[in-house]
Amino acid sequence: MKSIKTTLLTALLTLTLLQGCGFHLRGAVLLPEEMASTWVAGHGVSNELLQATGDAIRNTNGGTAGSESTSTATLELSNENFSRRVATVGTDGKVSEYLLNYSVDWKLRGKDGAILREGSVKQRENYQYSAAQVLGKAQEEAYLREVMVKAAVRDLMRVLRKR
């Protein structure tokens, strides 16, 4: 009995602290009515980005169209770019940290082809590098790239949401 009271008291205190610091769960992203049936087009972008964007749209109140001619809007993704640069160098003159940059441009066009909104989404990540762990660091960089694409898509959905 005492364990249940302790657990309930702990849960109540935790919820009170979370509310006090301003924490709240994100609501669902509601896209504009124009995106009820969106064609996702990519010009020089990865299939991973196209797939993640389509999935994100379907997980909202919007949907994806089977073809551009049947869509209510077109979301054009272009200029996807990953870059890596040296962030820090150790005292031995060797790279100790890299900075990854990711960006993609987007345009939302209406059924008539007019640009409704446009912009770009950017992500940055850094990671420690060691020449002794080349294989592991290559896998870490590939993982960070996947994470950056997913984060960019989440940012894009937030930008596109209904105002």
Order of alpha helices (4+ residues) and beta strands (2+ residues): alpha-beta-alpha-beta-beta-beta-alpha
